[in-house]
């Protein structure tokens, strides 16, 4: 960041106009007298500590805050301040229409430098564009990746080659649907039963209900006149078939849902077999048994202490405070932690059963689809773009001043044990997501092994997460993340689980994290400071196949 002071750019040299300097001092004194801010200095120091070293703060936080978390992950003396109300804008609402979560199935063999840039190859793969349409397509791809500078250059070149290239792109990728045939002219006469009804489309619910009496049809014979190949599953009893599907859902709920594409019988079982969806919802592999509504770890991934359990019993789940007595450093016994986990499991199951009857109309499938939950088989990515004015030249006019397009990314990967990895970098997702692992974060802690591809993880922050409890102040769907910070600071991210791309009622759920607040907490002075969220954008979930099905 450029530290441009309004007092001029003299760089410490005395000004040549003493009267102007005197007028400035008087003006500043009047402003300070009219608008006193007693906590401005503390907030400025906290923001400076959190924002001045975006590329190296994470490594300092890993080394500086890791040992101090053992003093106890209790709570502060006061809760964080309420978030600053942001004016409602159309940017976040419009993102639901065009933001498409990405899937990273293959790892790119690239080498990242310490600054997050790619070494040894170009970022964009493929041949150079030739036609106007190819330039336009590459511009759209660069814009989706957050490279606004490259996309603007390609857009300009495409329109110079063909001023109607946008229509070509629209006709190629968004063709108009074929016109509907004209409706037949009805004549007066008796209505034949079944003819008019067959032309009306059925609802999904009625269509699934029509599959109830169908069986599994074996494949037809390969040669006409020969017996068909055997199909043992077609003669399998219903109870055994449901048990097999139950085991498939326990291994991978995605594979279980895709069985609906095999035949109508499987489609009926997937849509209506509530016993399977009950196990999915109550289980810890994919369901709400793996969601945490209490802290499971310390911020630096240490074990909980006696002080943590005491503060939790008192209803305080805040970040760490230093200066605790030596008795607070004693870790909690395995018996106490096991009893705590058992009690929380019982409370979680009771809450799930209560919401199943009241909010989700006694449908386990509806609950699994609509109830807010954290996803582990990928990471949440926030792409931030903003324009910053460059330094103007004293010898040029103002309309020729440079403009910088700044792009950076935030990554959040959640783990089932209540821990999280947070990363802020300028490296693109395709070169980062495969390295967002606990092993890579430990390997590159403090900038170690800079020659390896995952060196971008030297800036990763360890942390913990929990969903909001069903209490008086927290409603279902809120997410709290606490990560390491610089020196004695802890960063707190208040987020909300939402669904993007569901304007028509369909689409993937729980794939968006919306900001509610972003704070820093000074453990020495017991002071909160709020970070401004002027340019930050929501997080969108992207599946990463290298994480595995469970995303452990």
Order of alpha helices (4+ residues) and beta strands (2+ residues): alpha-alpha-alpha-alpha-beta-beta-beta-alpha-alpha-alpha-alpha-alpha-alpha-alpha-alpha-alpha-alpha-alpha-alpha-beta-beta-beta-alpha-beta-beta-beta-beta-beta-beta
